[in-house]
C-alpha cells in the first residue's frame, strides 16, 4: 500500500486502514510504503505513537509484491514515487479523477469527500470491522487535518465518519 510522497496524516491513516482490511480479511502480508520523507514532527509522532510501520520506497522492490495499492494519490500525478512502468491494481483517493487512474483494475475516487480516511472508514464499516483505538485515532486525525479541522472541506460523509470514530479513539 503506497502513500503519496512526504506522507501526511490522511494518506498514513488511509494506508493503515487498508492494511488492516487486507490483514484481517485476506491474512495478507502488507507493507506501507512512501517516497520522500516524513518531515513534519507531528506526523512522525503520529507514526511513532500509533505504531504505524512505514517503509521508504528505496527499501521496496515492487517486483516482490503481487498487488499494489495507492491511497490518497493517483498514478502518474507526480506526488508518488511508484515506478512509471507499474500501474497500481487499486487506487483510493478523494481528489479529482485522473485519466490514468481509469486504467487501474479497481479505483474508488470520490472528489466530493474531504479525505481518503473517510472512504476507508466507510470500508471498515461496510465490512463490520471496528478499528482498534490506534487506527481510529489515526483516521480521526487524517479526517481532521485534510478537512481543516472539519471546517474547510468537510462534508456530511466526513462528519459521519468522524462521529463514528470519535468514541473509539
PyMOL commands that set and color helices and strands:
alter all, ss='L'
color gray80, all
select helices_A, chain A and resi 9-26+41-49+57-59+62-64+99-103+116-126+133-146+156-166
alter helices_A, ss='H'
color red, helices_A
select strands_A, chain A and resi 33-34+55-56+69-71+90-93+106-109
alter strands_A, ss='S'
color yellow, strands_A
deselect
rebuild
show_as cartoon
